[in-house]
Amino acid sequence: MLSRLGGILVLCLSVSFCAGPENGYTDTTTTPDTPAVDPGPEIPLGAVTGRIVNGDGEPLANIKVLCCTSSICETGETLEDGSYIFEQLEVEPRKMQAADLTKTYMELIFYQDVIADQMNTLSRDVVLTRRNDEPTTWLEDIGGTVSLAGGELELQAGPESVDYPFGIFDELIQGETMAGSILPPYGTEPWLDQMEQSFGYVFYPVHIITHEPVSFVIRRDGLMDSGTIYRIWAVDPDDAELIDSGTATVGDDGDLASDPDSTLTDLTTIILIPE
């Protein structure tokens, strides 16, 4: 655009400079309306809370707690009263994991739902089991037999079968007993009708797997009579759901041994329930 100012011919590089009323032009430039962005439907959110205690019911402070979906984990800690809380959570089931960084207590995986617009409080406290025994060597390339939980539980795996979780370089396993009365919450709890006769074992490190089913023998007081069948449930370390892993049977010697067709391969927590 060309304009004459004071007898000088000026090349206008800016419409806003030359195209004004004082130069005989009217600015007709308009700004188009920006369309509103649709935020979409509101995502419902919820919250979860619970309490971590020891076997005597005493609250455990400074326990690290993970609240996980299949894709992400949020991290928190228990307060002096043993409580934890996670808020602003999308509505989907959560794998929860409690870890004592002092290594006084065993780590534990449990389950908790997120309910839209509600604070979901666990129906009972989560009990962490004290570490009583020292870890035992169980080599990945050799496998073999290992005795855990004060000699109560004997596991046997084939060579090249045991697989420790990523980042664990010491090939050591530790196992402790849990009574049926302190088993943690899961999405299904098939032991509730036989709590006194049910029991479990929790293992460290979390998420040991075997590429072939592991067999076991349990020698403990309070087992049912010879011929009694126990259902084996394993906890899936990825989503805290229970996995039906076959059966075990009490023999004439009073020991509880896994049956040949059992399918136990996840050693995070196992639960045994008489049928």
URRADA-V997157 format. One record per run of one state. SS is the DSSP state (alpha for helix, beta for strand, coil for the rest). FROM is the first residue (numbers start at 1). LEN is the number of residues. If there is no record, write none. Layout:
SS_FROM_LEN, SS_FROM_LEN
//
This chain:
coil_1_1, beta_2_4, coil_6_2, beta_8_4, coil_12_3, alpha_15_4, coil_19_2, alpha_21_3, coil_24_21, beta_45_9, coil_54_5, beta_59_1, coil_60_4, beta_64_5, coil_69_4, beta_73_5, coil_78_5, beta_83_8, coil_91_3, beta_94_6, coil_100_5, beta_105_1, coil_106_2, beta_108_5, coil_113_6, beta_119_3, coil_122_4, beta_126_2, coil_128_2, beta_130_1, coil_131_5, beta_136_2, coil_138_6, beta_144_5, coil_149_4, beta_153_5, coil_158_4, beta_162_2, coil_164_8, beta_172_8, alpha_180_3, coil_183_9, alpha_192_3, coil_195_4, beta_199_6, coil_205_3, beta_208_3, coil_211_4, beta_215_4, coil_219_10, beta_229_7, coil_236_6, beta_242_9, coil_251_5, beta_256_3, coil_259_7, beta_266_2, coil_268_1, beta_269_6, coil_275_1
//
